[in-house]
C-alpha cells in the first residue's frame, strides 16, 4: 500500500503527462495511457487496493472493467507528473533582448505584468 496523501497538483482539470506507460493492473480496465502524452484529470481517489489513482478525461474504461472493478479503478498517480506548458521561443528571445538593452528590473517586471494581463 502506498502513502495515501493525494499530491496538491492532482486536482480535477489539471493537466498531467504520463511518465511510465509500463502495464499496470488498472490498465486492464480500459485504454492504456501513452508515455509522454498529456491528459486531463477527471478525478482522484484511493482505489480498492489503497493505491492513489487518477481518472482521466481522455481515457475511457470498458463496460466489462466497470462491472469487474466498479468506479474505483483508475491509473496509478505515480505514473504521471504535472504537465508544464512549454515556453515559446519568442518569449525567450524577448527576455534576452531586454537584458542586452539594459532594461531595468522594474521595467522588465512592468512588461511581464502587461503580458500576464493580456
SULQUIRA-V612069 format. One record per residue. N is the residue number from 0. RES is the residue in three letters. SS is DSSP state (H for helix, E for strand, - for the rest). PSI is psi as a letter, one per 20 degrees, with the letter a starting at -180 (999 if undefined). OMEGA is omega as a letter, one per 40 degrees, with the letter a starting at -180 (none if undefined). Layout:
N;RES;SS;PSI;OMEGA / N;RES;SS;PSI;OMEGA
This chain:
0;UNK;-;p;a / 1;UNK;-;r;i / 2;UNK;-;p;a / 3;UNK;-;i;i / 4;UNK;-;p;i / 5;UNK;-;p;a / 6;UNK;-;q;a / 7;UNK;-;h;a / 8;UNK;-;i;a / 9;UNK;-;m;a / 10;UNK;-;q;i / 11;UNK;-;p;a / 12;UNK;-;i;i / 13;UNK;-;q;i / 14;UNK;E;p;a / 15;UNK;E;q;i / 16;UNK;E;p;i / 17;UNK;E;p;a / 18;UNK;-;i;i / 19;UNK;-;o;a / 20;UNK;-;j;i / 21;UNK;-;q;a / 22;UNK;-;q;a / 23;UNK;-;q;a / 24;UNK;H;h;a / 25;UNK;H;h;a / 26;UNK;H;i;i / 27;UNK;H;i;a / 28;UNK;H;i;a / 29;UNK;E;b;a / 30;UNK;-;q;i / 31;UNK;-;q;i / 32;UNK;-;q;i / 33;UNK;-;p;a / 34;UNK;-;p;a / 35;UNK;-;i;i / 36;UNK;-;q;a / 37;UNK;E;p;a / 38;UNK;E;r;i / 39;UNK;E;p;a / 40;UNK;E;p;i / 41;UNK;E;g;i / 42;UNK;E;r;i / 43;UNK;E;q;i / 44;UNK;E;r;i / 45;UNK;E;p;i / 46;UNK;-;a;a / 47;UNK;-;i;i / 48;UNK;-;i;a / 49;UNK;-;j;i / 50;UNK;-;q;i / 51;UNK;E;p;a / 52;UNK;E;q;i / 53;UNK;E;q;i / 54;UNK;E;p;a / 55;UNK;E;p;a / 56;UNK;-;g;a / 57;UNK;-;i;a / 58;UNK;-;p;a / 59;UNK;-;q;i / 60;UNK;E;q;i / 61;UNK;-;q;i / 62;UNK;H;h;i / 63;UNK;H;h;i / 64;UNK;H;h;i / 65;UNK;H;g;i / 66;UNK;H;g;a / 67;UNK;H;g;a / 68;UNK;H;i;a / 69;UNK;H;a;a / 70;UNK;H;i;a / 71;UNK;H;i;a / 72;UNK;-;p;i / 73;UNK;-;a;a / 74;UNK;E;p;a / 75;UNK;E;p;a / 76;UNK;H;h;a / 77;UNK;H;i;a / 78;UNK;H;j;a / 79;UNK;E;q;i / 80;UNK;E;r;i / 81;UNK;E;q;i / 82;UNK;-;p;i / 83;UNK;-;p;a / 84;UNK;-;p;a / 85;UNK;-;q;i / 86;UNK;-;q;i / 87;UNK;-;q;i / 88;UNK;H;h;i / 89;UNK;H;h;i / 90;UNK;H;g;i / 91;UNK;H;g;i / 92;UNK;H;g;i / 93;UNK;H;g;i / 94;UNK;H;g;i / 95;UNK;H;g;a / 96;UNK;H;h;i / 97;UNK;H;g;i / 98;UNK;H;g;a / 99;UNK;H;h;i / 100;UNK;-;i;i / 101;UNK;-;k;i / 102;UNK;-;p;a / 103;UNK;-;r;i / 104;UNK;H;g;i / 105;UNK;H;g;i / 106;UNK;H;g;a / 107;UNK;H;g;i / 108;UNK;H;h;i / 109;UNK;H;g;a / 110;UNK;H;g;i / 111;UNK;H;g;i / 112;UNK;H;g;i / 113;UNK;H;h;i / 114;UNK;H;g;a / 115;UNK;H;h;i / 116;UNK;H;h;a / 117;UNK;-;999;none
